[in-house]
Amino acid sequence: MSWFFPKRLILLSGLVGLVCLFGFGKAQAKVRLCNETSHVLQVAAAYQQGVASKTEGWISVLPGECQNGLADLPDNAQVFTYAKSDAAHAGEGLVFDGSERFCVGADRPDDRAGFTVEGRRDCRRRGYVEADFTPLASSSNRQTVTFTEKSDFGRRRALMAGIQRLLSDLQYDIGAVDGFGGARTRDAAAAYKLRYGIQNDPKGKALLAKLIKTVRDEASQRGLTLCNKTSHLVWAATGMLRADVFESRGWTRVPGTSCVQVFNQTLDDRYYFYYAEAMDEKGKSIVEAGRRKTWGGDQNLCTKPTRFVIRGDENCNQRGFDRHSFVQIDTGTARRWKVNLE
């Protein structure tokens, strides 16, 4: 149950994030995924036809570009999508979700090879995590989904907004991410090229590609990492305190004897939280000495079985959530922190 951890998450679901949907007949069975946001998006697409279903991802869609998904979409199948900002982004992020649950695969920066999952049941037992997808309103066989954010950049401005977003991820002062690219953006881009020795003065899509690589490289040098020292698969949830309000999120899939970054940002706050549990290959809890193998503490935070970002730690059950006891981490002034799960 892997996830990335910006300071704040903007949740766009239903028809809010999916503003354009067009049917093009049955000549070509596929879905067109278009990104008009300032974020690199990782998209999963799914279909349901009777009892059969399949999910495909992660499809990387750059700002201002479109990609195809579900190339073998059957006739008259219902289509669903789920999308989120690339894990390399710092700061704010985007999630486009809904209420239909499908299985998705790992999505950490080193797991971009993609996945295909047949069926939408028993996700956790099969080593996947559930995510909440948005159904598309049309049942035609060729459809276009356009992901937008509040600024409504459109296709052309989204490319510049993406460049601005990535420069901001690298802590350059570009002012507002507006998609216009004024003097501050040009100065920041020039400073970036000089600092990182970027040759041939790339612009537009070429500059965007350079920035994405740099941001992904920089992301590994900060944040909170969980290292699973056991041979078991571990699922982890994390939390932080923002402006006196708790925020919990999950789930992160941490395979046995491996490490996964769960917060991709400099640890500006002092206290962070985590909860983790070990599972076997059938999705059942590992039991040792008569107890479930978990890592918990004294801070109760809200969770739910699927991917989640939940603000507030109060009235978890009344709000339809579960509750787990999280461990508190005191990171002091550290920029990076590693937790060993033993």
C-alpha positions in Angstrom: 0.0 0.0 0.0 2.4 2.6 -1.2 2.0 6.3 -1.2 3.8 9.6 -1.2 3.6 12.3 1.4 3.4 16.0 0.5 2.6 18.6 3.1 -1.0 18.8 2.0 -3.1 16.8 -0.3 -5.8 18.3 -2.6 -8.5 15.7 -3.1 -10.4 15.9 -6.3 -12.9 13.2 -7.0 -16.0 12.4 -9.1 -16.5 15.0 -11.8 -14.3 17.7 -10.2 -11.0 16.3 -11.4 -12.4 14.7 -14.6 -13.6 17.6 -16.5 -13.7 16.3 -20.1 -15.2 13.0 -21.2 -15.9 12.3 -24.9 -17.1 9.2 -26.7 -15.5 8.5 -30.1 -17.3 5.3 -31.2 -16.0 1.8 -31.2 -13.2 2.0 -33.8 -10.4 2.0 -31.3 -10.7 0.4 -27.9 -8.6 2.5 -25.6 -8.7 5.4 -23.1 -6.9 8.7 -23.6 -5.5 10.2 -20.4 -4.6 13.9 -20.6 -2.8 15.9 -17.9 -3.6 19.7 -17.6 -2.2 20.0 -14.1 1.2 21.3 -13.0 2.1 17.8 -11.6 3.6 14.7 -13.2 0.7 12.3 -12.7 0.8 8.5 -12.2 -2.5 7.1 -13.5 -4.2 3.7 -13.1 -7.1 2.8 -15.4 -9.5 -0.1 -14.8 -12.5 -1.6 -16.5 -15.4 -3.8 -15.5 -17.4 -6.0 -17.9 -19.8 -8.3 -16.1 -17.8 -10.2 -13.6 -14.5 -9.6 -15.4 -12.2 -6.6 -14.5 -8.7 -5.5 -15.0 -6.5 -2.7 -13.7 -3.4 -1.2 -15.5 -0.8 1.3 -14.3 1.2 3.2 -13.5 0.9 5.3 -16.6 3.2 8.4 -16.3 1.5 11.4 -17.8 3.5 14.7 -18.0 2.0 18.1 -17.7 0.5 19.1 -21.0 0.6 15.6 -22.5 -1.7 12.7 -23.1 -1.1 8.9 -22.9 -3.1 5.9 -23.9 -4.5 3.4 -21.4 -6.5 0.1 -21.6 -5.5 -0.7 -25.1 -7.5 -3.9 -25.0 -10.7 -2.4 -23.6 -13.6 -4.7 -24.4 -16.7 -3.4 -26.0 -19.3 -1.8 -23.6 -17.0 -2.1 -20.6 -17.3 0.4 -17.8 -14.1 2.4 -17.3 -12.6 3.8 -14.1 -9.6 5.9 -13.3 -7.4 6.8 -10.3 -4.5 9.3 -10.5 -2.1 11.0 -8.2 1.0 13.2 -8.3 4.3 11.5 -8.9 6.1 10.5 -5.7 9.1 12.8 -6.5 7.0 15.9 -6.0 7.5 17.8 -2.8 4.9 20.1 -1.2 1.3 19.9 -2.3 0.0 16.9 -4.3 -3.0 15.9 -6.2 -5.2 12.8 -6.0 -8.1 12.0 -8.3 -10.2 9.3 -6.7 -13.7 8.1 -6.3 -15.6 5.3 -4.5 -15.1 2.2 -6.7 -12.3 -0.1 -5.3 -9.8 -1.8 -7.6 -6.3 -3.3 -7.0 -3.2 -1.3 -7.8 0.5 -2.2 -7.7 3.6 -0.7 -6.1 4.2 2.9 -7.1 7.5 4.0 -5.5 10.0 5.8 -7.8 11.9 2.5 -8.4 8.8 0.6 -9.3 7.7 2.4 -12.5 7.8 -0.7 -14.7 4.0 -0.9 -14.4 1.5 -3.5 -13.4 -1.6 -5.4 -14.7 -4.0 -6.9 -12.2 -6.8 -9.2 -13.2 -9.8 -8.9 -10.9 -10.6 -6.5 -8.1 -11.0 -8.9 -5.2 -8.5 -10.1 -2.5 -6.1 -7.2 -3.4 -4.1 -7.4 -0.1 -3.8 -11.2 -0.2 -2.3 -11.0 -3.6 0.2 -8.3 -2.6 -1.6 -5.3 -4.0 -3.4 -2.4 -2.3 -6.9 -1.2 -2.9 -7.5 2.3 -4.4 -10.8 4.2 -4.9 -11.4 4.8 -8.6 -13.8 7.2 -10.3 -16.2 5.7 -12.9 -16.4 7.4 -16.2 -19.9 8.5 -17.2 -19.7 7.1 -20.8 -19.7 3.5 -21.8 -18.3 4.1 -25.3 -15.1 2.3 -26.2 -12.9 5.3 -26.8 -12.9 7.9 -24.1 -10.8 10.9 -23.1 -10.2 11.9 -19.5 -8.7 15.2 -18.7 -7.2 15.8 -15.2 -7.2 19.4 -14.1 -6.6 21.4 -11.0 -8.2 24.6 -9.6 -5.9 26.9 -11.7 -7.3 25.3 -14.9 -4.1 25.7 -16.9 -5.2 24.1 -20.2 -2.9 21.9 -22.2 -0.4 24.6 -23.3 0.0 26.4 -19.9 0.2 23.1 -18.1 3.7 22.4 -19.6 5.0 25.7 -18.2 3.2 25.1 -14.9 4.9 21.7 -14.7 8.3 23.4 -15.2 7.5 25.9 -12.5 6.3 23.1 -10.1 9.5 21.2 -10.5 11.7 24.2 -10.0 9.7 24.9 -6.9 10.3 21.3 -5.8 14.0 22.1 -6.0 13.4 25.2 -3.8 13.8 27.8 -6.4 11.6 30.9 -5.9 9.4 31.2 -8.9 6.5 33.0 -7.3 3.1 31.5 -8.0 2.7 28.4 -10.2 0.6 30.1 -12.9 1.7 28.6 -16.2 2.9 31.9 -17.7 6.6 31.7 -16.9 7.7 35.3 -16.2 11.1 36.7 -15.2 11.4 34.8 -11.9 10.7 31.5 -13.7 13.4 32.3 -16.3 15.9 33.3 -13.6 15.2 30.1 -11.7 15.6 28.0 -14.8 18.9 29.6 -15.6 20.1 29.1 -12.0 19.0 25.4 -12.2 20.9 24.8 -15.4 24.0 26.5 -14.0 23.9 24.6 -10.7 23.4 21.2 -12.2 25.6 21.6 -15.3 22.7 21.3 -17.8 24.0 21.6 -21.3 22.5 22.9 -24.6 20.0 25.2 -22.8 16.9 22.9 -23.0 13.5 24.5 -23.0 9.9 23.3 -23.0 9.5 19.5 -22.9 13.3 19.0 -22.9 13.7 21.1 -19.8 10.7 19.4 -18.2 12.4 16.0 -18.7 15.7 17.2 -17.2 13.9 18.7 -14.2 12.0 15.4 -13.5 15.2 13.5 -13.4 16.8 16.0 -11.0 13.8 16.1 -8.7 13.7 12.3 -8.5 17.4 12.2 -7.7 17.0 14.9 -5.0 14.0 13.2 -3.4 16.1 10.3 -2.3 18.2 12.7 -0.1 15.4 13.8 2.2 12.4 12.6 4.1 11.4 9.6 6.2 12.3 6.1 5.2 11.0 2.8 6.7 13.3 -0.2 6.5 11.8 -3.6 6.9 14.4 -5.8 8.6 12.1 -8.9 8.7 11.4 -11.4 5.9 7.7 -10.6 6.0 5.7 -8.2 3.9 4.9 -5.1 5.9 2.1 -2.6 5.3 2.7 0.8 7.0 0.6 4.0 7.7 2.1 7.3 8.6 1.1 10.6 10.2 2.1 14.1 10.8 0.9 17.2 12.7 0.2 20.2 10.5 -1.1 23.5 12.1 -2.2 21.5 15.2 -4.2 19.1 13.1 -3.2 15.4 12.7 -3.0 14.0 9.2 -2.7 10.2 8.7 -2.1 8.4 5.4 -1.4 5.0 4.0 -0.8 2.4 3.0 2.8 1.9 2.1 3.9 -1.6 1.0 7.4 -2.4 2.4 8.6 -5.8 1.2 10.8 -8.0 3.4 14.5 -6.8 3.9 13.9 -3.6 1.9 13.5 0.1 2.6 10.8 2.5 1.2 10.7 6.3 1.5 7.3 7.3 2.9 7.8 11.1 3.2 9.4 12.8 0.2 10.2 16.2 1.7 12.6 17.8 4.1 11.4 17.0 7.6 10.4 20.6 8.6 8.3 19.4 11.5 9.8 17.7 14.6 7.3 14.9 15.2 6.1 12.2 12.8 4.2 9.0 13.4 3.9 5.5 11.9 2.0 2.2 12.4 3.0 -1.0 10.6 1.8 -4.6 10.5 3.4 -7.8 9.1 1.4 -10.0 6.7 1.9 -13.4 5.1 1.5 -14.2 1.4 -2.2 -14.8 1.9 -2.8 -11.4 3.5 -3.1 -12.8 7.0 -1.4 -11.2 10.0 1.9 -12.7 11.2 1.5 -14.0 14.7 4.6 -14.4 17.0 4.4 -15.6 20.6 0.7 -15.4 20.4 0.5 -11.8 19.2 0.1 -10.1 15.9 3.4 -8.7 14.7 2.7 -4.9 14.6 4.6 -1.8 15.3 2.5 0.7 17.3 2.6 3.3 20.0 0.5 5.6 22.0 -0.9 8.1 19.4 -4.3 7.1 18.1 -4.9 8.1 14.5 -7.6 7.3 11.9 -7.1 4.8 9.1 -9.1 2.8 6.6 -8.5 -0.3 4.6 -7.9 1.4 1.2 -5.5 4.2 0.4 -6.3 7.1 2.5 -5.4 10.6 3.6 -7.4 11.6 6.7 -7.3 14.9 8.5 -8.0 15.0 12.1 -7.7 12.3 14.8 -11.1 12.8 16.4 -14.2 10.6 16.1 -12.6 8.0 13.8 -15.3 5.4 14.2 -18.1 8.0 13.9 -16.6 9.2 10.6 -16.5 5.7 9.2 -12.8 5.1 9.8 -10.7 2.6 11.7 -8.2 3.6 14.4 -4.7 2.4 15.1 -2.1 3.4 17.7 0.9 5.0 16.0 4.6 5.3 17.2 5.8 8.9 17.6 9.2 9.8 16.1 11.1 12.8 17.4 13.3 13.9 14.4 14.8 16.9 16.1 16.4 19.1 13.4 17.2 16.2 11.0 16.5 16.6 7.3 16.3 12.8 6.9 15.2 10.0 9.2 15.2 6.2 9.0 13.2 3.8 11.0 14.1 0.1 11.3 11.2 -2.3 11.6 12.6 -5.4 13.3 
